[in-house]
């Protein structure tokens, strides 16, 4: 080989290409097969030469360069990545019956008979961090976290350090291939990491999942590289062409085989199952092997194997119809209920939280658990001092299952749920639904605008990850700014950018107060602060304010669905916010619709929004102070329109109602197809309905359509209208 300083740019480019391929192959043999073909010294020599050439020709550094396995420091703020195909979550099943129901729903949606076979791929559900890998012409160009499903964080540099993730794919993959999978840490690597942390006097991690998640979000990729992470690929996002006919395989299991041929790691336990009996047997087998796998899993995932059936089944708002996660039973433990604390949420709900004697459940130390509401406390007869059995429901949310009466301390008294808000002391009531006569299970504060807890909790919700996602503006800071009069409503958050001096002053006073408390607690005399000692604190403070102002400024542009979610309307979360945004597409159309005389009727006609939710949305916009507060907020914002749900089609933007029996497809499939073409599917007919598709047996909806003069089509005419549209 020629000396590096004698290479020209053409020679350097060719050698970097060869080195990238050679080193990747040696990595695969070493990490994947545990069968290295060269000595460590020879391998190191290849990497050193690669680094030397890159140092002399920095413009020739390749996206799949071996040097990215360690990398350099990246920006303190991760860039955002918009997922071209949303990374949705899965629905859960917790018993055999729910798995059978899933298969039943699939058959009904597809119009299959009860005994028609539906093959699925079954695979262990890895308890790690979801990640997306974008390959262009076989080269890894971007890696991202799942985030909220629509937008994640760019962690390309960190993911490139993981040996399981190839920087260049083998064979002939599609020109664009977005691979999705799970980053995880083995039990052995987790134990070694905690041993190092303990030796260095640093905090240890609670479980491998938290360790993996924290490792890939390090600001320095070199730290990630030292963490010994792994990756399993299990699905895909964007692929060149996008059509099923253009995918490398026709089945889920076939795609996984293709992944393996490209050099990606796929879980070796994946199996194709033909029947419910086979599916449940696989689940039992995996459950029995769980403790011996060497990595954490929390269930089994089932996916309809045929990709053409997956396409027909489509998605609901947050998850695919063709997949489900069969979770393992939650782990349980005994502990003592030391107190019950009442927290007031953004909607005024009084939420009881159990304060527990710390106990480890499934590798995580649990100190708090939900008690849901006062009826649940009464059902359990939970009393302070009781010994209780807790579990992490779905291995996530701790909850109390039951008390152990024989261990109850003498004199323990029944818990009396407060009738007043613990924050503003307004009456706390359980509302009665006028339509059903049923009493609400939750007790709510009637203080509304005068209740600081509701104001603060609404503001916390507003800045949360699924809403405006303002980094650096956490719960403690919101409470502080609210206490000091800087925050009363969402618009005030953006007004902070006009008064950085006040923000800095509040933070300085807060820091000084904390220092006084700390010195008093330690019993030390107050130290005289010199300018020299104060300067570093001041510098850090200025940086905090500067970063906060920048974070707020970055969020002055937001998508319509995130804005709607952030408003904190009762019963409206991510899913409903997205439904509304996709219905109206623009802010102007949304506001006009919400303040129209027939707004409630319009909301009730939106597929997926029931009467209770429609009432809550209508009530929010029927309140003048809410509309004015929203107006003040919008003065600071640029709200992005939602992308059109489909290319132009004969039914784009039209409201369609299906009634009667459909013979060529199931009702669910027809609705999903219409929505994919940009139509708005409604469950009832009104003067605003554009088309009613009526099959045999159509009743009152057909009559209403005729009364309103709405266009009525039979199934054949409907299919002809949308013919050729995908």
Residue pairs with C-beta under 8 A, 6 or more apart in sequence:
1 15
1 49
2 11
4 49
4 52
4 53
4 56
5 56
7 15
7 53
7 56
7 57
9 57
9 60
12 53
12 56
12 57
12 60
13 57
13 60
15 49
15 53
16 50
16 53
16 54
16 57
16 60
16 61
16 62
16 65
17 62
19 46
19 49
19 50
19 53
19 66
20 50
20 62
20 64
20 65
20 66
20 167
20 168
21 168
22 46
23 43
23 46
23 47
23 50
23 66
24 64
24 66
24 166
24 167
24 168
26 36
26 37
26 38
26 43
26 46
27 66
27 69
27 163
28 166
28 263
29 35
29 36
29 37
30 36
30 43
31 163
31 164
32 164
32 265
36 43
46 66
47 66
47 67
50 65
50 66
50 67
51 67
53 60
54 60
54 61
54 65
54 67
61 67
62 139
63 139
63 140
63 141
63 167
64 139
64 140
64 167
64 168
65 167
66 167
68 157
68 160
68 161
68 167
69 160
69 161
69 163
69 167
69 225
70 161
70 221
70 222
70 225
71 157
71 158
71 160
71 161
71 221
71 222
71 225
72 157
72 221
72 222
73 219
73 220
73 221
73 222
74 157
74 158
74 219
74 220
74 221
75 219
76 219
77 471
78 153
78 154
78 155
78 217
79 153
79 154
80 147
80 151
80 152
80 153
80 154
81 132
81 142
81 144
81 147
81 151
81 152
81 153
81 154
82 150
82 151
83 132
83 144
83 147
83 149
83 150
83 151
83 152
83 237
84 178
84 237
84 238
85 178
85 237
85 238
86 149
86 150
87 130
87 132
87 146
87 147
87 149
87 152
87 180
87 237
88 149
88 315
88 318
88 319
88 320
89 149
89 318
89 319
90 301
90 319
90 320
90 323
90 324
90 325
91 102
91 319
91 323
91 324
91 325
92 299
92 324
92 325
92 326
92 327
92 394
93 99
93 101
93 102
93 324
93 325
93 326
93 327
94 326
94 327
94 329
94 394
96 280
98 324
98 326
99 276
99 279
99 280
99 283
99 302
99 324
99 326
100 276
102 302
102 324
103 118
103 276
104 114
105 321
106 112
106 118
106 304
106 309
106 313
106 321
106 322
107 113
107 114
107 116
107 118
108 666
108 668
109 312
109 313
109 321
109 666
109 668
109 669
110 309
110 312
110 313
110 666
110 669
111 665
111 666
111 669
112 118
117 274
117 275
118 304
118 309
119 272
119 273
119 274
119 304
119 305
119 306
120 272
120 273
120 279
120 302
120 303
120 304
120 305
121 251
121 252
121 253
121 256
121 270
121 271
121 272
121 273
121 302
121 303
121 305
122 270
122 271
122 272
122 273
122 279
122 282
122 283
122 300
122 301
122 302
123 234
123 267
123 269
123 270
123 271
123 300
123 301
123 303
124 267
124 269
124 286
124 293
124 297
124 299
124 300
124 301
125 297
125 298
125 299
125 300
125 301
125 325
125 326
125 327
126 182
126 184
126 232
126 267
126 295
126 296
126 297
127 184
127 208
127 209
127 295
127 296
127 297
127 298
127 395
128 182
128 183
128 184
128 185
128 208
128 209
128 212
128 213
128 296
129 145
129 146
129 182
129 183
129 184
129 209
129 212
129 213
129 216
130 145
130 146
130 180
130 181
130 182
130 183
131 143
131 144
131 145
131 146
131 155
131 159
131 180
131 181
131 182
131 183
131 216
131 231
132 143
132 144
132 145
132 146
132 152
132 178
132 179
132 180
132 237
133 140
133 142
133 143
133 159
133 165
133 178
133 179
133 180
133 181
133 233
134 140
134 141
134 142
134 143
134 144
134 176
134 177
134 178
134 238
135 141
135 169
135 173
135 176
135 177
135 178
135 179
136 175
136 176
137 175
138 168
138 169
138 172
138 173
138 262
139 167
139 168
139 169
140 156
140 159
140 160
140 165
140 166
140 167
140 168
141 156
142 154
142 156
143 154
143 155
143 156
143 158
143 159
143 160
143 165
144 152
144 153
144 154
144 155
144 156
145 152
145 153
145 155
145 216
145 217
146 152
147 153
147 465
148 465
148 466
148 469
148 574
149 318
150 559
153 217
155 216
155 217
157 221
158 215
158 216
158 217
158 218
158 221
158 224
159 165
159 183
159 216
159 231
160 167
160 221
161 221
161 222
161 224
161 225
161 229
162 183
162 224
162 229
162 230
162 231
164 229
164 230
164 231
164 232
164 265
165 231
165 264
166 262
166 263
166 264
169 177
169 262
169 263
169 264
170 261
170 262
170 263
171 261
171 262
173 248
173 258
173 262
174 239
174 240
174 241
174 246
174 247
174 248
175 240
176 238
176 239
176 240
177 236
177 238
177 239
177 240
177 262
178 236
178 237
178 238
178 239
179 233
179 236
179 237
179 259
179 264
180 233
180 234
180 235
180 236
180 237
181 231
181 232
181 233
181 234
181 235
181 264
182 231
182 232
182 234
183 212
183 213
183 216
183 229
183 230
183 231
184 208
184 209
184 212
184 229
184 230
184 231
184 232
184 295
184 296
185 193
185 208
185 209
185 211
185 212
185 215
185 227
185 228
185 229
185 230
185 295
186 208
186 228
186 230
186 294
186 295
187 208
187 294
187 295
187 296
188 294
189 208
189 227
189 228
189 229
189 230
190 205
190 207
190 208
190 211
192 228
193 205
193 211
193 227
193 228
194 204
194 205
197 203
197 204
197 205
198 204
205 211
205 214
206 363
206 364
206 365
207 296
207 362
207 363
207 364
208 295
208 296
209 296
211 227
212 227
212 229
215 223
215 224
215 227
215 229
216 224
216 229
218 224
230 265
230 295
231 265
232 265
232 266
232 267
233 256
233 259
233 264
233 265
233 266
234 256
234 266
234 267
234 301
235 255
235 303
236 255
239 246
239 247
240 246
241 247
243 726
244 250
244 307
244 308
244 311
247 255
247 307
248 254
248 255
248 258
249 255
249 257
249 258
249 307
250 306
250 307
250 308
251 305
251 306
251 307
252 303
252 304
252 305
252 306
252 307
252 310
253 270
253 272
253 305
255 307
256 266
256 270
259 266
260 266
269 286
269 289
271 282
272 305
273 279
273 282
273 302
279 302
282 300
283 300
283 326
286 297
286 300
287 328
290 297
290 328
296 363
297 328
298 327
298 328
298 394
298 395
299 325
299 326
299 327
299 328
300 325
300 326
301 323
301 324
301 325
301 326
302 323
302 324
302 325
302 326
303 310
303 322
303 323
304 310
304 313
304 322
304 323
309 322
310 320
310 322
312 669
313 320
313 321
313 322
313 669
313 672
314 320
314 321
314 669
314 672
314 676
315 321
315 672
317 575
317 578
317 579
317 608
318 574
318 575
327 394
327 395
328 395
330 362
330 391
330 392
330 393
330 394
330 395
331 361
331 362
331 391
331 392
331 395
332 361
332 389
332 390
332 391
332 401
333 359
333 360
333 361
333 366
333 389
333 390
333 391
334 359
334 387
334 388
334 389
334 390
334 404
335 356
335 357
335 358
335 359
335 366
335 387
335 388
335 390
336 356
336 357
336 385
336 386
336 387
336 388
337 354
337 355
337 356
337 382
337 383
337 384
337 385
337 386
337 387
337 388
337 400
337 403
338 355
338 356
338 357
338 384
338 385
339 354
339 355
339 384
340 352
340 353
340 354
340 355
340 371
340 377
340 382
340 384
340 415
341 352
341 353
341 355
342 350
342 351
342 352
342 353
342 418
342 422
343 350
343 351
343 352
343 353
343 453
344 350
344 351
344 421
344 422
344 423
344 445
344 451
344 453
344 454
344 457
345 351
345 453
345 454
345 457
346 454
346 457
346 458
346 460
346 461
346 568
347 444
347 454
347 568
347 570
348 421
348 444
348 445
348 446
348 447
348 448
348 451
348 454
349 442
349 443
349 444
350 417
350 418
350 421
350 422
350 428
350 442
350 443
350 444
350 445
351 370
351 373
352 370
352 371
352 372
352 373
352 374
352 376
352 377
352 417
353 368
353 369
353 370
353 371
354 368
354 369
354 370
354 371
354 382
354 388
354 400
355 367
355 368
356 366
356 367
356 368
356 369
356 388
356 390
356 398
358 365
358 366
358 367
359 365
359 366
359 390
360 366
361 390
361 391
361 392
361 398
362 392
362 395
364 392
366 390
366 392
366 398
368 398
369 390
369 398
369 399
369 400
370 397
370 398
370 399
370 400
371 377
371 380
371 382
371 400
372 399
372 441
373 441
373 442
373 443
374 417
374 443
375 441
377 415
377 417
380 388
380 400
380 402
380 403
381 403
381 414
382 388
382 400
382 403
382 415
383 403
383 408
383 412
383 413
383 414
383 415
384 412
384 413
384 415
385 408
385 409
385 412
386 403
386 404
386 407
386 408
386 409
386 412
387 403
387 404
387 407
387 408
388 400
388 401
388 402
388 403
388 404
389 400
389 401
389 402
389 403
389 404
390 398
390 399
390 400
390 401
391 398
391 399
391 401
392 398
392 399
393 399
417 443
418 428
419 427
419 428
419 443
420 426
420 427
420 428
421 427
421 428
421 445
421 446
421 447
421 451
421 453
423 445
423 447
423 451
423 452
423 453
424 445
424 447
424 450
424 451
424 452
424 453
426 445
426 446
426 447
426 450
426 451
427 445
427 446
428 443
428 444
428 445
428 446
429 443
429 444
429 446
430 439
430 440
430 441
430 442
430 443
430 444
431 439
431 440
431 444
432 438
432 439
432 440
433 439
433 440
445 451
445 453
445 454
447 454
448 454
449 455
449 625
452 482
455 482
455 488
455 489
456 478
456 479
456 482
458 490
458 568
459 478
459 482
459 487
459 489
459 490
459 493
460 475
460 478
461 467
461 566
461 568
462 468
462 490
462 493
462 566
462 567
462 568
463 469
463 470
463 473
463 474
463 478
463 493
466 562
466 565
466 573
466 574
467 562
467 565
467 566
468 493
468 555
468 558
468 562
468 566
469 555
469 562
470 493
470 551
470 552
470 555
471 547
471 551
472 544
472 547
472 548
472 551
473 493
473 548
473 551
473 552
477 548
478 487
480 506
480 507
480 510
481 487
481 496
481 503
481 506
482 488
484 506
486 492
486 496
486 499
486 502
486 503
486 506
487 493
487 496
489 629
489 632
489 633
490 566
490 629
490 633
491 629
491 632
491 633
491 635
491 636
493 552
494 552
494 556
494 633
494 636
494 637
495 636
496 503
496 548
496 549
496 552
497 549
497 552
497 553
500 545
500 546
500 549
503 545
503 548
503 549
504 541
504 542
504 545
507 541
507 544
507 545
508 538
508 541
511 537
511 541
516 526
519 525
519 526
519 527
556 636
556 637
556 638
557 637
557 638
557 639
557 640
558 566
558 637
558 638
558 639
558 640
559 581
559 639
559 640
559 642
560 581
560 584
560 585
560 586
560 587
560 590
560 639
560 640
560 641
560 642
561 574
561 577
561 578
561 580
561 581
561 582
561 642
562 577
563 587
563 637
563 639
564 572
564 577
564 580
564 581
564 590
565 572
565 573
565 574
565 577
567 620
567 630
569 616
569 617
569 620
570 616
570 620
571 612
571 613
571 616
571 617
572 580
572 613
572 616
572 617
575 608
576 608
576 609
576 613
579 606
579 607
579 608
579 609
580 590
580 606
580 609
580 617
581 590
581 642
582 642
582 645
583 606
583 680
584 590
584 593
584 642
585 641
585 642
585 644
586 641
586 642
587 634
587 639
587 641
593 599
593 602
594 617
594 618
594 621
595 621
595 627
596 602
599 618
599 621
600 614
600 615
600 618
601 686
602 688
603 609
603 613
603 614
603 617
603 618
604 611
604 614
604 684
605 655
605 682
605 683
605 684
605 686
605 688
605 689
606 614
606 680
606 682
607 671
607 680
607 681
607 682
607 683
609 617
620 626
621 627
644 652
644 678
645 675
645 676
645 677
645 678
646 652
646 676
646 677
646 678
646 725
647 678
648 678
649 677
649 678
649 679
649 722
649 725
650 677
650 721
650 722
650 725
651 674
651 677
651 678
651 679
651 690
651 691
651 721
651 722
652 677
652 678
652 679
653 678
653 679
653 680
654 679
654 680
654 690
654 691
655 679
655 680
655 681
655 682
655 688
655 689
655 690
655 691
656 674
656 679
656 680
656 681
656 682
656 689
656 690
656 691
656 692
656 693
657 681
657 682
657 683
657 684
657 685
657 689
657 691
657 692
657 693
657 701
657 705
658 667
658 670
658 671
658 674
658 681
658 692
658 693
658 695
659 692
659 693
659 694
659 695
659 698
659 699
659 701
659 702
660 694
660 695
660 696
660 697
660 698
660 699
660 702
661 695
661 696
661 697
662 670
662 693
662 695
662 715
663 695
663 696
663 715
664 715
664 719
665 673
670 693
670 718
671 681
673 722
674 681
674 722
675 681
676 726
677 722
677 725
682 689
684 701
684 704
685 692
685 701
685 704
685 705
685 708
685 710
686 704
686 708
687 708
687 710
689 705
689 708
689 710
690 710
690 711
691 710
691 711
691 712
691 713
691 718
692 701
692 702
692 705
692 710
692 711
692 712
692 713
693 713
693 714
693 715
693 718
694 701
694 702
694 705
694 712
694 713
694 714
695 714
695 715
702 712
704 710
705 711
705 712
706 712
713 721
